[in-house]
Amino acid sequence: MCRMIAESRSNSERTTRGWDSCWRGTGDIGAWTAGGAGHPAIRAFWSDLFQAAGTDPARTMVDIASGNGAVVECALNVSASAPPDIICVDISSAAIANICRRFPGVQGLVCDARSIPLQARAFDLVTSQFGVEYAGLEAVDEAVRLLAPGGRLALLIHHRAGSIYRECTASLDAISRVQECRFVPLADEMLRAGFAAVRGADRAPYEAAASRLAPAVAELERIIEHHGEHVAGDTVARLYTDVGRIHEQLPNFDPGEVLDWLARMETELDDYAARMSAMTGSAVDQPAFARLAAGLRERLTLERSGPLLAPGHELPLAWVLQARSQ
């Protein structure tokens, strides 16, 4: 049975809350869409890594910033007959709780990737998929500290010129503009007044609130035209469509349910913006990656260093770092 072995969190409250919301799976907004952790080229990278290690299997493994457990799932699938002892590390307690539910036998550790309370030189394999960079590249030093003699390091890091970065940048811009135009609170104001008017109240407050919402509706239309209807996991388009549909059919909706939904969306928009800000802020450009690889080369045997490309796609998905301790 999965065991949460420690808890030590040190991160901004807003960012950590954003990831907790994401990994709880209860939010109305997803983490990110195409090009993310489920991309076939990313899954193939990990599958190839674990299959290649078949003749020299890892007995102990730590996965840093495990998120939804994608790396762990691949490791367990490939090495089902003799899986390693795995510890998953994440700043989000919700992420670790999900992993513990999904993968009995895997241990979970809630902590900052810059300071992991695990024994040095104790792990045959240290992995991270879009994780260590969130804590700053000094977290790579912490990953190296955990490597046993002859142990392997495998990292996928956000690429500042890559497709995931481009998508996250567009999503952050879209959500920020939705918040700046105050679409959700203005929609709340209009719908409250609209529900009251349906019950026989004076229509003047409703008409005034609808007039105040109109510029925000126009701003959502501009956002969708600029970024496309699928930006931010379809969130902007869904807000635009759902509020419009509710407005047109007010008598058919329960006021409490609608207003509760809008309140959740306000929180989810803030959490989503925090996640996108963390993603874009942590992405690594070419000079920084070159310095990181050069520093690792002084301490480890560097086996792979460069962009991860997907067939048929011009932009990279990530930076790859693979190395073996000496």
N, C-alpha and C positions, 0 to 999 in steps of 0.2 A: 504494500500500500504506500502511496506517495506520502512523504513526510516533509513538512516545512521546517527546516532545521534552524533558521535564524531570521531575524528581521533587523535591518539597519538601513534606514532611508535618509538620504541627504540630497535633495533636489528641490527645484522650485515647486511650490504647492500647486500652482496652476498647471504646469506641465505634467506633473505626476497624476493629478486629477484627470487630465485629458487622456492619459494612457489607461488609467483605471477604468474610465468610462468606455474606452474602446474595447478593452479586453474582457470587460464584463459582458459585452455583447448585448447590452440593454439599450444602447443609444439608437437614435433614429438616423444617425449618419455613420457610414462605414469609415474605415481607416483611410484607405485610398484605393484606387481602382486599377485599371490596366497598367501593366509594367511593374506591379508591386511584387510582394514576396512570393506570390503564386505563379509567377511567370515561368513557362516551361524551361527556359534556359537557366533559370535560377535553381529550379528543382533538379535539372540535369547536372548542374555543377555539384550539388551535394551528393546525388546518387553516384556519380562517377568517383567522387572523393572516397566515399565509404566502400564502394566496390573495389577500388584500387588498393585499399588497405586490408583486403580480405586475407592476404597471406601474412600480414603483420597487424592483427586486430588490436584496437585499443581496449584495454581493460578498464580504464577510468577516463571519464570525459566530463568536461564542464562546458556548458553552452551559456555564453554571456549575452544578456539582453534577449532572452528567449522569446518574448512576445507571445505569439499564438502557438509556439512549439513546432514550427515548420522544420527546423533542423533536426530536432529530437525525433520527430515522426519519421523523417527519412532515415536517420541512423537506426532506429528500431526496425524499420521495414527491411533494410538491407542486411542487417545483422541479426535477424530474428532468432536464429538458432543459438547464438552466443552473444547477446547484447552486452555492451559495456555497462559499468556502474556509472550512471549519469546524474549530475547535479545541474539544475537549471537556475540561472541567476537573472533577476530582473528587478528594476526599481518599483514595478507595479505589483502590489499584492494581488490584484485581480488576475493578472497574467499568471502568476505562480499558482493561484488557486485553480485556475482553468487547467493548467498543465497537470497539476496533481490529480484532478478528476479524470483527465483523459488518459494519463499514462501511469497506472499503478506501478510502483517500484522505482519511479524517478523521484529524486529528492528536489525540493524547492528551497531557494534562498532569496529572500527579499533584501536587496542591498544596493548600494551605489557601485557601479562598475569600476570606479577609481580606487575603491578600498573593499576588497572582497575577503571576508574572514575565512579563508581556506588556506591550508598548508601549502607552502611554496614547494615547487618542484615535485608535485604529487600527481600530475595528470598526464596521461599519454596523449590526450587530444584536447585542445582548447579551440572552440569555435565561436563565431559570432556572425549573425546575418543582420546588417543594418542595426548595429547596437553600440559597439564600443565608442564610435565617434560621437554619440549623443553626450557622453560623459566627458568629451574632449580626448584628443589623441594621446594624452598621457595615460588613458585607460589601457592603451595597447601595452604599455610597460607592465601593467598589472596582469594582463593576459599572459605575457611572456614569463612573469614571475611564477606562474602556476605550472609551467611546462616541466615535466619530468625529463631527465636525460634521454635523448632520442625521441622526445615527444614532438607531436606535430601541431602546428598552428594553422588555422584556416579562417580567414576573415573576408566577408563581403562588406564593403564600405560605400556609403552614398557618394555618387560621382556628381560634382557640381556642373558638369557639362552633359549629364546624362538625361535619359527620358524620364526617369522617376523624379528627378529634381525639377524638370520642366513642368511635369504634371502637378507636383506639389506647389510650385510657385504659382501656377494658374489657380489652383484651388484656394490657396491662401489669399490671393488677390480677390477672388470672387466672394469668399466668405467675409473678408474685411469690408468689402463694399456693401454687402447685405447688412452688416452690423452698422456701418457708418450712416446708411440711409434710414436706419431704425425701422426696417420693414416689419419685424415681428412685433415690437411694442405698438406700432401704429395699427397693424392688423388686429391686435388684441383690443385696442381701443374701439376700432370700428365694429368689430364683431360683437363686443359687449353691448354697444349702443344698438346694433342691429337686432340682437336677441331681445333687448328691452322693447324696441319698436314693434317687433312681432307680437309681444305680449300686450300691446296697446299703448305704450309710452309715446311721448312726443317724438316725431321723426327728425326734428331739427338737429339734435346732437349727433344722430347717426349720419345725416347728410354732411355735417361739418367734419366728422371724423373720416368719412369717405373721401372728402376733398383733401384732407391732410395726408391720407394714404396714397393718393394718386401719384405724386412725384416718386415715391418709393417703388410703386409698381412699375413706373417707367424705367427706374434704375435697374430693376431686375431684368426687364426686357433688354436693356443695353448690355448687362452682364452676360446674358445668354447669347446675344448676338456676337459679343466679343470672344467669349471662350467656348461657346457651343453648349448644347443642352445637357451634356453629360459631365460638365465640370463639377468638381467636388462630389463625385459619386451621385450625380443627378439631383443633389440637394436643392440647388437654386431653382431648377425647373419644377421640382416637386412642391416646393414652397409656393411658387407662383401659381401652379395649377391647383393645388389643394385649397389654398385660401380663396382663389376665384370660384372654385366649385362650391365650397361651403357658403360663400357669400351669395351665390345664385340660388341656393337651396336651404336657406337658413331654417325654415320651419321643420325640415327633415333631420336636423342635427340636435344632439343633446348639448346645451351650452357648457355644462361642466366638463364633458369630455373634450370639447373643442378647446376650451381655455386651458385645460391641463396640458393638452398636446402642445399648444403654443408656448407654455411655460417651459416644458421639457426642451422644445426646440431652441429656446433662448440659451439655455445652459449648454445644449449640445453644440450650438454654433461656437460658443466660447471655447469649449473643449476641443473641437475640431480645429479651430484656429491655432490653439496652443500646440497641437500635434504637428500641423503643417509648418508652423514657425520653427519647431524643434527640428523637423526634417530638413528644411531648407537651410537653417542655421548650422547644422552639423555636416552638411555636404562638403566634400574635400576637393579642392582644385588640384590641378596637375603639379604645381610647384610643391604644395604641401604634401602630396602623395609621394613625390620623389624624395623629399626629405625623410618622410616616414620610412620608406623602403630602404634608404641608405642607412638609417639608424638601425634598422633590423638586421641589415646585412653585416653589421659589425658584431652582432651577438649570435645570430642564427645562420643556418644555411638556407638561403632564400631559394625556393623552388619555383615560385610563380609570382610575378609582379606586373600588374597592368590592368587594362580595362576588360570587363566581361561583356562580350558582344553577343547579340542574338542574331541568328541567321535572318537575312533580309531586312535588318534594321540598321540604320546609319548611326544612331546614337547609342552609346554604351548604356548598360543597365547599372553597372557598379564598378568599383575597383576591386580587384582580387589580390589578396596577399596570402601566400602559402609558404610555410617555412618549417624547418626541423631544428630542434635544439641540438647542440653539439655535445 
